[in-house]
Amino acid sequence: MKDEAKDIATPLTEAQAGPEGEAATKPLASKAPAKKKRTRSSKAKGADANAALEARIGHSFTDPNLLMQAITHVSALKSGRKRGDSYQRLEFLGDHVLGLVVSDMLYHTFPNADEGELSKRLAELVRKESCADVAKSLGLLDDIKLGSVGPSADARLRKSVLGDICEAVIGAVFLDGGYAAAAEFVRRNWTERMHKPRRPLRDPKTVLQEWAQGKGLPTPVYREVERTGPHHDPQFRVAVDLPGLAPAEGIGGSKRAAEKVAASVMIEREGVGGGNDG
């Protein structure tokens, strides 16, 4: 019995021994490093994922928050955050940066093309489907941050916003690295598409008319707004009208050329793209 009592008393004495319960604190000290190790591992994985995403995009972000915002859908925002914290504002910016860079590319690549042809090429290259194709080629589909929307809705939503996410990434690159970085991103991903259109280019007036008919709208109406310049070298400004839509205007050396430009402007603005869009 004495031996058993001694065995029982021994750990109690050891737990109380030492300055300020030294033995009692040892188990706590042994657990702390393991917890820190797991935290570092999680951060390391996140850093690796970001680095891989930047590598696919081809831009190393000084402000990684811009990239995260570019791939964040509204549904993923925590309560209290503004819609502007999602990709939407960056999409607006990226859309216009894309249009400028592609316009510059077209202008220098096709020196003999008139404004009508340039407008047709531009409308084809900046349409949502083209942006979505670029996003797919970069593997951005699985990077989109969504909230809890359900498995089936998740897949549909990712596909529907893929083109918008691509434009948002362009906006993020522009803000982080300036015009040169954004232009490089666009050239790298759009040059081949520019030389090999997805489908034959079509007259924008025909495209617009077919789209209007598909929407149950009447035939677009073109009207001369202004004629300027000398008689031998006139410039025409023409507007195209469709019910329920704001007029779109174009300028050309002939009424026909101005009408094509006006149709292209409306096509681009409404996201028509080839007459096959809903």
C-alpha positions as CSV (number, residue, x, y, z in Angstrom):
1,M,0.0,0.0,0.0
2,K,2.8,2.4,0.7
3,D,4.3,1.7,-2.7
4,E,0.9,2.4,-4.4
5,A,0.5,5.6,-2.4
6,K,3.9,6.7,-3.4
7,D,3.2,6.0,-7.1
8,I,0.0,8.1,-6.9
9,A,1.7,10.9,-5.1
10,T,4.6,11.2,-7.4
11,P,2.9,12.8,-10.5
12,L,1.1,15.2,-8.2
13,T,4.3,16.3,-6.6
14,E,6.0,16.6,-10.1
15,A,3.1,18.7,-11.4
16,Q,3.5,21.1,-8.5
17,A,7.3,21.0,-8.5
18,G,9.4,23.7,-10.0
19,P,9.0,27.4,-10.2
20,E,5.5,28.5,-11.0
21,G,4.3,25.0,-12.0
22,E,7.0,24.4,-14.6
23,A,5.9,20.8,-15.2
24,A,2.3,21.8,-15.7
25,T,3.1,24.3,-18.4
26,K,5.1,21.8,-20.5
27,P,2.1,20.2,-22.2
28,L,0.9,23.7,-23.3
29,A,4.3,24.6,-24.7
30,S,4.4,21.4,-26.7
31,K,1.1,22.1,-28.5
32,A,1.8,25.7,-29.4
33,P,4.4,25.0,-32.2
34,A,2.0,22.5,-33.9
35,K,-0.7,25.1,-34.2
36,K,1.6,27.7,-35.6
37,K,2.9,25.2,-38.1
38,R,-0.6,24.6,-39.4
39,T,-1.2,28.3,-39.8
40,R,2.0,28.8,-41.8
41,S,1.0,25.9,-44.0
42,S,-2.4,27.4,-44.8
43,K,-0.8,30.7,-45.7
44,A,1.8,29.0,-47.8
45,K,-0.9,27.2,-49.8
46,G,-2.7,30.5,-50.3
47,A,0.5,32.2,-51.5
48,D,1.2,29.3,-53.8
49,A,-2.3,29.5,-55.3
50,N,-2.0,33.3,-55.8
51,A,1.5,32.9,-57.4
52,A,0.1,30.2,-59.8
53,L,-2.8,32.5,-60.8
54,E,-0.5,35.4,-61.4
55,A,1.8,33.2,-63.5
56,R,-1.2,32.2,-65.7
57,I,-2.2,35.8,-66.0
58,G,1.3,36.9,-66.7
59,H,1.4,39.7,-64.2
60,S,2.9,39.8,-60.7
61,F,0.6,42.1,-58.6
62,T,2.0,44.7,-56.3
63,D,-1.4,44.9,-54.7
64,P,-2.8,41.3,-54.6
65,N,-6.1,42.6,-53.3
66,L,-6.9,43.9,-56.8
67,L,-6.6,40.4,-58.2
68,M,-8.8,39.0,-55.5
69,Q,-11.4,41.6,-56.2
70,A,-11.3,40.9,-59.9
71,I,-12.3,37.2,-59.3
72,T,-14.9,37.8,-56.5
73,H,-18.6,37.6,-57.4
74,V,-21.1,39.6,-55.4
75,S,-22.5,36.5,-53.9
76,A,-19.2,35.9,-52.1
77,L,-19.1,39.2,-50.3
78,K,-19.6,39.2,-46.6
79,S,-22.4,41.1,-44.9
80,G,-21.8,44.8,-44.8
81,R,-19.4,44.9,-47.8
82,K,-20.3,47.0,-50.9
83,R,-21.0,45.6,-54.3
84,G,-18.0,47.7,-55.4
85,D,-15.8,45.2,-53.6
86,S,-16.7,42.6,-56.2
87,Y,-15.5,42.4,-59.8
88,Q,-18.1,44.7,-61.2
89,R,-16.2,48.1,-61.0
90,L,-13.1,46.5,-62.4
91,E,-15.1,44.9,-65.2
92,F,-16.3,48.4,-66.2
93,L,-12.7,49.7,-66.3
94,G,-11.3,46.6,-68.0
95,D,-14.0,46.7,-70.7
96,H,-12.9,50.1,-71.9
97,V,-9.2,49.4,-71.5
98,L,-9.7,46.3,-73.7
99,G,-11.5,48.3,-76.3
100,L,-8.7,50.9,-76.5
101,V,-5.9,48.3,-76.7
102,V,-7.6,46.2,-79.3
103,S,-8.5,49.4,-81.4
104,D,-4.8,50.3,-81.3
105,M,-3.8,46.8,-82.4
106,L,-6.3,46.8,-85.2
107,Y,-5.3,50.2,-86.4
108,H,-1.7,49.3,-86.8
109,T,-2.2,45.7,-88.0
110,F,-4.7,46.5,-90.8
111,P,-3.5,49.8,-92.3
112,N,-5.6,49.4,-95.4
113,A,-8.9,48.6,-93.6
114,D,-11.6,51.3,-93.5
115,E,-13.4,52.3,-90.4
116,G,-16.3,49.9,-91.1
117,E,-14.0,46.9,-91.3
118,L,-12.1,48.0,-88.2
119,S,-15.4,48.4,-86.3
120,K,-16.5,44.9,-87.3
121,R,-13.3,43.4,-86.1
122,L,-13.4,45.3,-82.9
123,A,-17.0,44.2,-82.1
124,E,-16.0,40.6,-82.7
125,L,-12.8,40.7,-80.5
126,V,-14.3,42.5,-77.5
127,R,-17.6,40.6,-77.2
128,K,-18.3,38.6,-74.1
129,E,-17.8,35.3,-75.8
130,S,-14.3,36.3,-76.9
131,C,-13.5,37.4,-73.3
132,A,-14.9,34.2,-71.9
133,D,-12.7,32.2,-74.3
134,V,-9.6,34.0,-73.1
135,A,-10.6,33.4,-69.5
136,K,-11.0,29.7,-70.2
137,S,-7.6,29.5,-71.8
138,L,-6.1,31.0,-68.7
139,G,-8.0,28.5,-66.4
140,L,-9.9,31.2,-64.6
141,L,-13.2,29.3,-64.4
142,D,-12.3,27.6,-61.1
143,D,-10.7,30.7,-59.6
144,I,-13.9,32.6,-59.4
145,K,-15.0,33.2,-55.8
146,L,-18.7,32.6,-55.3
147,G,-21.0,32.4,-52.3
148,S,-23.2,29.5,-51.4
149,V,-25.4,29.3,-54.5
150,G,-25.8,25.5,-54.8
151,P,-23.8,23.1,-57.1
152,S,-26.0,23.5,-60.3
153,A,-26.2,27.3,-59.9
154,D,-22.5,27.4,-59.2
155,A,-21.6,25.9,-62.6
156,R,-24.1,28.1,-64.5
157,L,-23.0,31.3,-62.7
158,R,-19.3,30.7,-63.3
159,K,-19.9,30.3,-67.1
160,S,-22.2,33.3,-67.3
161,V,-19.7,35.7,-65.6
162,L,-16.6,34.3,-67.1
163,G,-16.3,37.1,-69.7
164,D,-16.9,39.7,-67.1
165,I,-14.2,38.2,-64.9
166,C,-11.7,38.4,-67.8
167,E,-12.5,42.1,-68.2
168,A,-12.2,42.7,-64.5
169,V,-8.7,41.1,-64.5
170,I,-7.7,43.5,-67.3
171,G,-8.9,46.4,-65.1
172,A,-6.9,45.0,-62.2
173,V,-3.8,44.7,-64.2
174,F,-4.3,48.2,-65.5
175,L,-4.6,49.7,-62.0
176,D,-1.7,47.7,-60.7
177,G,0.8,48.0,-63.5
178,G,-0.5,50.8,-65.7
179,Y,-1.4,50.9,-69.4
180,A,1.7,49.1,-70.6
181,A,1.0,46.0,-68.4
182,A,-2.6,45.9,-69.4
183,A,-1.7,46.3,-73.1
184,E,0.8,43.4,-72.8
185,F,-1.9,41.2,-71.3
186,V,-4.3,42.0,-74.1
187,R,-1.7,41.6,-76.9
188,R,-0.6,38.2,-75.5
189,N,-4.1,36.9,-75.4
190,W,-5.8,38.6,-78.4
191,T,-3.2,38.8,-81.1
192,E,-3.9,35.3,-82.5
193,R,-7.6,35.9,-82.3
194,M,-7.2,39.1,-84.1
195,H,-5.5,37.3,-87.1
196,K,-7.9,34.4,-87.0
197,P,-11.5,35.6,-86.4
198,R,-13.8,33.0,-84.9
199,R,-16.2,33.4,-87.8
200,P,-16.3,35.4,-91.1
201,L,-16.8,39.1,-90.6
202,R,-20.2,40.3,-91.6
203,D,-21.7,43.7,-92.5
204,P,-22.7,45.3,-89.2
205,K,-26.0,46.6,-90.7
206,T,-27.0,43.0,-91.5
207,V,-25.9,41.8,-88.0
208,L,-27.9,44.5,-86.3
209,Q,-31.0,43.9,-88.5
210,E,-31.0,40.2,-87.8
211,W,-30.5,40.8,-84.1
212,A,-33.4,43.3,-84.1
213,Q,-35.7,40.8,-85.9
214,G,-34.8,38.2,-83.3
215,K,-35.9,40.6,-80.6
216,G,-39.1,41.3,-82.3
217,L,-38.0,44.8,-83.2
218,P,-38.6,46.6,-86.5
219,T,-35.8,47.2,-89.0
220,P,-33.2,49.7,-87.8
221,V,-33.8,53.3,-89.1
222,Y,-30.8,55.3,-90.2
223,R,-30.9,59.1,-90.4
224,E,-28.4,61.7,-91.4
225,V,-27.7,64.0,-88.5
226,E,-25.0,66.2,-90.0
227,R,-23.0,66.8,-93.1
228,T,-19.7,68.7,-92.9
229,G,-16.7,69.4,-95.0
230,P,-16.3,70.5,-98.6
231,H,-18.4,69.2,-101.4
232,H,-15.6,67.0,-102.8
233,D,-14.7,65.5,-99.4
234,P,-17.8,65.4,-97.2
235,Q,-18.2,63.9,-93.7
236,F,-21.5,62.4,-92.7
237,R,-22.7,61.8,-89.2
238,V,-25.5,59.2,-89.2
239,A,-27.6,57.9,-86.3
240,V,-29.4,54.5,-86.1
241,D,-32.6,54.2,-84.2
242,L,-34.4,51.2,-82.6
243,P,-37.4,51.4,-80.3
244,G,-36.4,51.2,-76.7
245,L,-32.7,51.8,-77.3
246,A,-30.7,55.0,-77.3
247,P,-29.6,56.0,-80.8
248,A,-26.0,55.2,-81.9
249,E,-24.0,57.4,-84.2
250,G,-21.2,57.0,-86.7
251,I,-19.1,59.2,-88.9
252,G,-17.9,58.4,-92.4
253,G,-16.9,59.7,-95.8
254,S,-20.2,58.5,-97.2
255,K,-23.6,57.8,-95.8
256,R,-23.1,54.1,-96.2
257,A,-19.8,54.1,-94.3
258,A,-21.4,56.2,-91.5
259,E,-24.3,53.8,-91.3
260,K,-21.9,50.9,-90.8
261,V,-20.1,52.7,-88.1
262,A,-23.4,53.6,-86.3
263,A,-24.5,50.0,-86.6
264,S,-21.2,48.8,-85.2
265,V,-21.4,51.2,-82.3
266,M,-24.9,49.9,-81.4
267,I,-23.7,46.3,-81.8
268,E,-20.8,46.8,-79.4
269,R,-22.9,48.7,-76.9
270,E,-25.7,46.1,-76.8
271,G,-23.3,43.2,-76.8
272,V,-24.9,41.8,-80.0
273,G,-21.9,40.1,-81.6
274,G,-22.7,38.4,-84.9
275,G,-26.5,38.3,-84.6
276,N,-26.4,35.1,-82.5
277,D,-26.6,36.6,-79.1
278,G,-29.8,36.6,-77.1
